[in-house]
């Protein structure tokens, strides 16, 4: 829903803003090369002791495991089968199972999931994936329901690609059991610019033998690739009606400066019965310090008139020592600041987060803690322990009062989750609830990638980075891509798989390992070419 009149919005575009990920960016998760998940077991605390309750067993073929197949931009565990059990009357009984099959390149071909009712396997779901080329999406995805050897079609997704490997049409069909045929349901048609960024997407429905428009979304970008205009419109049967618009501005470091979000809400006038449009807007303004850290965020809301909504003030200790964040929220009835929260974050000497606590202000010198989070890292910056506790506190409004939760997570040095422990409160007494243990096995990882000699130009940004970075490169054909990250000693830390299309490609890497400050090296292998560079973690 867009704000009217339009010229008033675009007059404000220079002061407002939003964030988005480039459509061409392939964002995948990192993986371990030598451990694969073997089993998961959950024990429940009963009568003063932990009693086994649920377990999951994985099986694999060959060197599958930690790699994970690429499916819509994310990697998954390459298991052949997964079976879930529950302990009943001292006997482990199955209640669910899954199975996968793959092609020679470890692309997923079929996925099957079924539930066990105590006698038979029922309520099954099955997927068939077909790829004609190396894309992030499969060309055809068919879903079925049933069990055993009897499956009935449910839905089918068919994708059409351009020469760069971007999805230009995604068609969804449903299976008509009365005629035993696939019938059109709805589709998305997408357009891209020369940098493979999505610029327009139209959703339409199949009705009475013809396609009928439904929703249109458009994007506009600045020279840095940031989204400066995002707009969504509805089709009223004759024309596109503005529904929502977000206008954005950024600084030269691609940090969000301002954002204006306007919605046009359809309301039926009870007196006339006519549909009228009511416009609301939110305006966000951010400021940053010399290190790029947010110092203030202010949000104001327009509903007939402008009024304050929230204000966040951040201060930081020297040498990345953490800081304090004050959040003020306005009471929508009194238009006064009637609540505030204070958040602390403590960092070690390398600037890595060590803990956070959230407190609510009850009055002078009365801060009540409602959330506490503490983490422990090894000398390489790998997460070892993550302790989270949230609870309700007397005098804190329900909006800020968090339901009780206590979690304690431990990790292996390689980054995999080792244990997850939860507690609960009954009768005002805190007690253990359950603990889940994750067991892994070593396996013979796929052979090291043979590195080509031909070079490819790459560009990585931002550099230095804190949480994630993007590697940009050009490709002359659709092909698989591998991104390797090493520490200063040359030790391989992560390996990320993705795919490239023709033209400009962007691979995003997310720091799930919480890397320590320092210098790192990346290598990007695209087909028979390789590029590299150094990255600095702040």
N, C-alpha and C positions, 0 to 999 in steps of 0.2 A: 504494500500500500504506500503510494508516494504522497508526499506532502504537496498541497496546492496553496497558492499558485506556484508553478514550477520555477518561474524566474526568481522568486524569493529564495528558494532553496539554493539555486546555483550561485546566488549572490553570497551565500554563506559557505559555499564549498571551500573557499580559500582559507576558512578557519576551522574546518572540521574533518573527521577521519575514521578509517576501519582497517582491519588486517585480513589478509587471506593468503593461502598458499597457492603458488603458481600451479595452473592445471598441468603443466608439463613436468612438474617435479615428481620424481618417483621416490616416495619415502618408504624405506624398508627398515626392519629392525635388525640389530646385530645378532650374531650367533656364535656359539662355542664350537670349536672344531674337533673336540675330543671327548665330550660328554653328551650323553643322551638320556632323557628321562626314562627310567625303568619302571618305577611304581610310585604311587601316592597313597598314603594311608592316613586316615583321620581317626583319632581316639578321643572319646568323649569322657568328661569327668563325671563319674557317678559314685556316690557313696564313698567319697574320700579317695578314689583312685581312678586312673584312666583306663577305660574299657575300649577295646577295638570296636570300631563302628562301620567304617566304609573304607574301601580300597579300590585302586585303579591299577591295572596291569597293562603295560605296553609291550608290543613285539615289533621287531624290525627285520628287514632283509639286508644282507650285505653291509655296505658302509652308509646306509641311510641313517638319519638320526638328527643330529644337531643342526643340519643344514636348513631344512624347511623349504617347501616349495613356494614359489612366488604366486600369490593369489591376490589380485587387486591391490598390489603395492605392499603386501605384508608377507612375512615368512612364517611358516608353520612347521611344527614337528613332523618329520617324515616317518611316521609310524605306519606299519602295515595293519595292525589291529590294536584296539583298545577295549578292554572289558572292565566293567564296574561291578563291584560286589558289595553286599551289606551283610553284616554278621547278625544272624537271627537264630536264637536258641543254640548258640555255640557253633553254628554251621555257616560258612561263607556261601551265600547264595547270590547268583547273578541278578542284576536288575537292568543293565543296559550294555550295549556293545556297539562298536564302530569298526569299520574296515575301509582301507584305502587301496587303490591300485594306481600305478604310475606308468608313464612312458619311459623310454630310454634316457631322457633328459631330466627325469624326476619331476616332470609336470604331472599334476593330479589328473587322473582319468576318471575315476569313480570314487564316490564317497557314500557309505551306507551307515545308517544309524537305526537301531531297533531297541525297543524296550521289552522287558520280560515280565509277564503277568503271573509268574509262578508255575505256569504250565507251558506256555507258548511264547515265541517271540512275536510281538505285535507292534502296532503304531509306528511302523518303519518310515524312514525318509531316505531317499536315494537321489544322488546327483550324478550326472554324466557331463564331463567337461571335454570339449573338443577344441583343439587349437590347430589352425592351419599355418600359423606363422608365430614368430616370437613377439608376443604382445603381453602387456601387463594384465589384460583381460582375456578370457577365453573367447573364441569366436561364437561358440554355442554352449549354453548351459541349460540342461534339462533336469527338472526336478520331478520326482515320482513319490507316491505314497503307497504303502503296502507292507509286505514282509515276505521273507523266504524267497520263493521263486515267482511270487505274484505281485506285480507292480503296476500301478495305474498312473498315467501321466497327470501332472498337476500344473506345471508351468514351464515355459521355455523362454530363454533369453538369447536373442541373436544380436551380435554386434557387427557393425560395419566400420571399417577403418579407412583413414586416408593414407597417403603414401608415407607420412611421417609416423604412422602407427597410432594416431589418436583416434578415439572412438567418435565417429560422426553420427552414428545412429545406434540406439539400443532399443530393440523391439522386444516386448514381452507379450507372449501368447499364453492362453489358458486352454486346458484340454476339456473339450465338451464330451462328456460321457454318453450323452444321448445320441450323438452322431459319430462318436469315435474320431473326431477331427480336432486339429489345433485351430483356434480362432484368435484373431487379434484382440489384444486388451488395451495396451497403451504403449507409447514410445517416447524417447527423448531424441531430439536432433540437435547436434552441437556444431558450432563454428569456432575456428581458432585463428589467431593472428600469425604473423611470420615467425614469432618466437614460441609458437605452440602453446600460447596462453588462451584459455577459453574466453570467447568474447560474447557468445550468445548460446542459449539453450532453451528449446521450446518443448514442453510436454504436451502431448495430445492424446485423446481417447478415441477408440474405434466405436462409432455409434451409427447404427442404421446403414452399414455398408460404406461409411466414409470416415475420414479422420477429422476430429473436431478439436480445435485449439483449447488449451486449458490454462497453462502458466508459461510465461516467458521471463527468463532471467538474463540480464546483460551485465557485462563487466567492462570497465575502462581502466587503463593503467598509465602510470607516469613513466618517465624515462628510466627509472630504477627498477621497474617491474612491480611496483606496489599498486594495489587496487585503490583507485581514487574514487570511482563511482561503481556501486553495486545497486542494481534496480530489479525489482520483481513486479510483474504485471499479471493481471487476470483477464481472461477473454470473456466478454459479456454477451457474446453471440454476434457482435458486429464490429467491435473494436477492442483494443487493449486498454484496460483501465489500470492506472497506477495504483500499486498496493503498498510497496515499501521501498525506501531508498536509503542507502548509507553512503555518505560522502566523506572522504578522508584526505588528510594531508600528512606528510612525513618530513623529517629532517634529513640531512645528507647522510646520516648513518642508518637510514631506513627505520627510524624509531617513530612510532605513531605520535603525532602532535595533537591533532584534533579529529573529532568524529561527530558527525551529525546523523542521527538515525531517525527517520520520519516514517510513521505508519498512517495509512488512511483506512479507517475502520468503517465498515458499512453498518448503519443503524437504521432500523425501520421506525419512522415517525408514527407514534400511536394515534395521532390526531388525523393525519392525512393518509397513512398507510404507505407512503412513499419511502423509498430507500434514500437516506441521506448519508453523507460521508463526514466523519469526525476525524480531525487530524491531531495526532500527538507526536511529540518530538523529544528526543534525548540528545543533549549536547555534552560531549566529553572533551576535556582539555588536559593534556599532560605536559609536565615540564621535567627536565632532566639535569643532572649535574654534569661536570666535565668528564666523568667516567662513563656516562651513558646510563646511569641509574635513575629510576623514576623518583622525583622529589615530591611532586604533587599530582594528584588526579582529582579533577572536579567535574561532577555530573550535575547538570541542571535539566529540568523537565518542563515541557510545554504542554499544558492541557488547559486551553483557553487563555492562560497566562503563564509566563515563566516563573519557576520557583526552584529553590535549591533541592537537590536530591541526596547527594552524598559528597563528602570531601575526604581525601586521604592525604596525609602528610607523612613523608618518610624522611628519617634522618639516619646517617650511617656513621659507624665508628671508624677510626683510622685503620689503615692497613687491612682492609677487607675484614674487619673484626665483627661484622654483623650490623645490626641497627634496630631501630624502633619505628613502628608504623602505627599511626593514629588514624582511626576511621570514624567519621561522624556521619550519622544518617538523620535525615529530617523526618519528623513526624508529619504524615500527610494531612492530619487533621488540624494540628496547631501551627504548622509551618515553622516550628522551632526545632533546634538541634536537641533531641531528647535522649540520644543514645550514642555511645562511642565504644570502640574496641581498641585495644592496644596489643600489638603483636611484637614479640621479640624474636630475633634470630641470631644465633651465636655461631661464629665460624672459627675454624682453626687458622693457623698462620698462613696456610696456602689458600685461604678464602673458601674452603669447602664448608658446606652447611653442617653444623653439629646439632642444632636443635631449634625448635620454635615453641613458643607458648602463646596462647590467645587469652586475653583477659577482658572482662566486661566492667565498665565503670558504673558503680552503684552510687557513688558520692565522693566527697573529698577524702582522699587517701583510702578509698575502698575499691580495690580492684579484685575481682573474683576470676580465678583461672577456670576456663571451660575446655581448653584443649592444650595438650602438651605433646610434643613430638621430639624425640631425641634419636640421633643416628650415630653410629660408630663406623669408622673407616680404617682400612689398613694403610701402611705407608705408601702404597701405590694409589690410594684414593678409591679403592674398591669398597663398596658398601658391605659391611659385615652384619650390623644389627640396626634395625629400625623399630623404635618403640613409640607407639602412638596411644594416647589416652584422652578420651573426651567424656564429659559427664555433665549432667544437669546441676545447676547451682541455684540456691534460693535467691529470690529477688531479681533474677535475670529474666527479661521478657522471653516468651516462647520463640520469638523470631531468632534469638541468638542463643537459646538454650539447646545444646546438642544432646541427643539421646546417648546414653552411656555406651561407650565402646572402648575396649582395651585390646590392643594388638601388639604383639612382639614378633618381629620377623628377623631371622638370621639368614645369612647368605654364605655361599662358598666363595673363596678368593677369586674364582673365575666369573662370579657375578650371578650364578644361578641361585634361586630361592631354595633354602635348605629346610627351614621350619617356619610355620605360621601358628602362633599361639593366640587364642582369644579368651577373654574373661567376661563375666556377666555379673549383674547385681540382682540378688533376690532377697527381699525382706531387708534391704539396706545393707546387706553383707556382700562384699566382693568375693568372688570365687572363680576358679578356673572353669572354662566352658568346654573347649576342645583344643587339640593340637594336631596339626597336619605336618607330616614328614614327607619330604621329597627325596627319593632315592635315584641315583644316577649310575650309569655304568660307562666305563671307558670303551671306546670302539675305534676301529681303524678308520680314521677320517679319510675323505677322498684325497687322492694324491695332490701335492702342491701344484698350483697353477703354473704352467709353463709361461714365463713372461716373454712377450714378444719384444722385438728390437725396434720396430717402427714406432715413432713418437706421435703423440697427439697433444694438442694444446689444451690446457685446462685452466680454469680460473676458480679459485675457492674464496668464499666470503661468508660472513664477515671474518676478518683476520686482524687482530685476535678475536676469539669467540669465547662464549661462556657456556652455552647450552647446546647449540647446534650450528652446523655450517652447511653450505651448499656448494657442490662442485658443478661447474658449468662446462660443457664441451659440445662439440658438433659431431654428428655422425652422418655418414653418407648412405646408410642402410639400416633397417631394423636388425639389432643384434644384442646378445646378452652382454651385461656389464657387471664387473666385480670391482668393489671399492675396498681397499685394504688400508688399515690404519696401524702404524707402528709407533712404539715409544722411542725415546732418544737412543736407546741401546740397540734398536733394530728388532726388538721383540714384537711379533705380530699380536695385536690386541683384539681386533675385530675384523670380520670379513662380511661384507654386505653384498647380496645379489640383487640385481635389478635388470632392466632391459631398456634399450634405447630405440628411438625411432629416427627417421630422417630429419635432419635439421638440428636446431638447438635443443639440448637436453640438460636437465638439472636434477642432480641426485642429492637429496637431503640426508644428512647424518645427524642422528639425535644421540646426545651423550647420556645414555642410560647407565653407563659405568661410573659416572661422576668423576671424571678424570681430574688428576691433580694439575695444578698450574705448571706450565712448562712447554717445551717444544715437541711437536709430534710430526710425523711424516705420513702422507697418504699416497697411495698409488691407485690409479684408476685404469683398469684394463677393459677396453671396448673392442671386442673382436680380436684382431691381430695388431692392435695399437695399444700403447701405454703412455700415460701421463702421470706426473707426480708433482708434489709441492710440500712445503712445510707449513704447519699450522701452529698457532700459539694459543694456549688456554690461559685465560686471565685468572 
